[in-house]
Amino acid sequence: MTAGLIGIALVSLGMVLTPGPNMVYLVSRSISQGRRAGLISLTGVFLGFTLYLTATCLGLTAVFAYVPAAYTALKLAGAAYLLWLAWNAVKPGGASAFQPRELDIEPPRKLFAMGLLTCLLNPKIAILYLSLLPQFIDPAMGHVLLQSLALGSVQIVVATTVNGLIAISAGALAAFLARRPVWMRVQRYIMGTVLGAFAVLMATDRSKAMVT
């Protein structure tokens, strides 16, 4: 079991360091509204991870494998959400994600909800648990449910810790870019492009859920 915990920790570290929707949102929120906002948003992402893990351990996410339309619908909803974020980044008069905006400050409840929504609209998380956890489970040890929860908890701890550190350090970029308005505009378009690219990749991804 120890080898499994170490293995999934290493895999999780590699995955969380690869930019994805959660990281993009947390960095944007942390820099536009401050570290506290980024960390509050992170609690929503944490709950999203926990809900997906619980569903996986109870066997609920198998529906993505047997009902392709359900997976496709959630994937397209996530793509639409990312496109909306991309448009808000590049639309005329839009401010950079790295620029604090008093008029756009959101209350803690909405920050939490948006973090949760960003996580839940990424169906790859469900597929991650469904396909990855069985690789580290030893049926001979019994208690498959407890093993799944333990392994998934390691992934959540790694992802939450790394994303938290990223959210905290991202705020330092606000002061740097505030003195460089040209870079501020460049960042805004880069962020919109990245979000749009994620949306296209998510919408065109034809991968299927695997039941191991």
FILODO-918950 format. One line per 2 residues: for each residue x, y, z of C-alpha. Coordinates in steps of 0.1 Angstrom, whole numbers, plus 5000, padded with zeros to 4 digits. Layout:
X Y Z; ...
END
This chain:
5000 5000 5000; 5029 5023 5008
5043 5019 4973; 5009 5027 4958
5006 5059 4979; 5041 5070 4968
5033 5061 4932; 5000 5081 4930
5017 5110 4948; 5043 5112 4921
5018 5109 4893; 4996 5135 4909
5025 5159 4912; 5033 5156 4875
4997 5162 4865; 4991 5192 4888
5022 5209 4874; 5007 5207 4839
4985 5238 4834; 4947 5230 4833
4914 5248 4838; 4917 5247 4876
4952 5263 4876; 4943 5289 4850
4912 5300 4871; 4931 5300 4904
4959 5321 4890; 4935 5345 4874
4915 5350 4905; 4944 5352 4929
4961 5379 4908; 4930 5399 4900
4916 5399 4935; 4944 5388 4959
4957 5357 4976; 4927 5354 4999
4903 5352 4969; 4925 5326 4952
4926 5304 4983; 4888 5307 4988
4884 5297 4952; 4907 5268 4959
4884 5255 4986; 4857 5252 4959
4881 5232 4937; 4890 5210 4967
4853 5202 4972; 4850 5194 4935
4879 5169 4938; 4862 5154 4969
4829 5150 4952; 4844 5133 4922
4865 5110 4943; 4835 5100 4965
4814 5093 4933; 4842 5073 4919
4847 5052 4950; 4810 5045 4951
4810 5035 4914; 4789 5064 4902
4813 5077 4876; 4810 5045 4857
4781 5061 4840; 4805 5081 4818
4817 5047 4804; 4783 5033 4798
4764 5064 4788; 4787 5083 4765
4761 5111 4761; 4765 5120 4798
4803 5124 4794; 4799 5144 4762
4773 5167 4777; 4794 5176 4807
4825 5180 4785; 4807 5204 4762
4793 5223 4792; 4829 5227 4805
4841 5239 4770; 4813 5265 4769
4823 5278 4803; 4859 5282 4793
4849 5300 4762; 4829 5324 4783
4859 5330 4805; 4880 5335 4773
4856 5361 4759; 4856 5380 4792
4894 5382 4790; 4896 5396 4755
4864 5415 4750; 4868 5453 4745
4873 5471 4777; 4881 5438 4795
4908 5440 4822; 4937 5417 4825
4935 5388 4849; 4967 5400 4865
4952 5434 4873; 4932 5439 4905
4897 5452 4896; 4877 5467 4924
4844 5466 4904; 4848 5429 4898
4855 5418 4933; 4834 5388 4942
4821 5378 4977; 4836 5347 4993
4804 5326 4986; 4807 5333 4948
4844 5327 4948; 4838 5293 4964
4810 5285 4940; 4831 5295 4909
4860 5273 4921; 4836 5244 4926
4820 5250 4892; 4854 5252 4874
4864 5218 4889; 4830 5201 4883
4829 5212 4846; 4862 5193 4840
4850 5157 4835; 4886 5146 4830
4889 5146 4868; 4862 5118 4870
4880 5099 4843; 4913 5104 4861
4900 5087 4892; 4882 5060 4874
4912 5050 4853; 4941 5058 4876
4931 5046 4911; 4927 5009 4901
4963 5009 4890; 4975 5013 4926
4949 4991 4943; 4959 4957 4956
4928 4935 4957; 4947 4910 4978
4947 4935 5007; 4909 4937 5007
4890 4969 5016; 4890 4982 4981
4868 5011 4990; 4892 5022 5018
4922 5018 4995; 4905 5039 4968
4897 5067 4993; 4932 5066 5007
4948 5068 4972; 4924 5095 4961
4930 5115 4992; 4968 5116 4984
4960 5130 4950; 4937 5157 4965
4964 5167 4991; 4991 5170 4964
4968 5189 4940; 4955 5212 4967
4989 5220 4982; 5006 5227 4948
4976 5248 4936; 4977 5267 4969
5013 5276 4965; 5007 5287 4930
4978 5309 4940; 4998 5325 4968
5028 5333 4946; 5007 5344 4916
4997 5376 4935; 5033 5389 4933
5029 5393 4895; 5003 5420 4900
5028 5446 4913; 5052 5437 4885
5027 5441 4857; 5010 5472 4872
5042 5491 4863; 5041 5477 4827
5008 5484 4810; 5019 5469 4777
5026 5436 4794; 4992 5438 4810
4975 5439 4777; 4996 5411 4763
4988 5390 4793; 4951 5396 4788
4952 5383 4752; 4974 5354 4762
4950 5344 4789; 4921 5346 4766
4939 5325 4740; 4949 5298 4766
4913 5296 4779; 4900 5294 4743
4925 5266 4735; 4915 5246 4765
4878 5250 4755; 4885 5237 4719
4906 5208 4732; 4880 5198 4757
4852 5200 4731; 4871 5180 4704
4886 5154 4727; 4871 5120 4717
4887 5100 4745; 4863 5076 4764
4861 5067 4800; 4878 5034 4809
4865 5009 4834; 4895 4990 4848
END
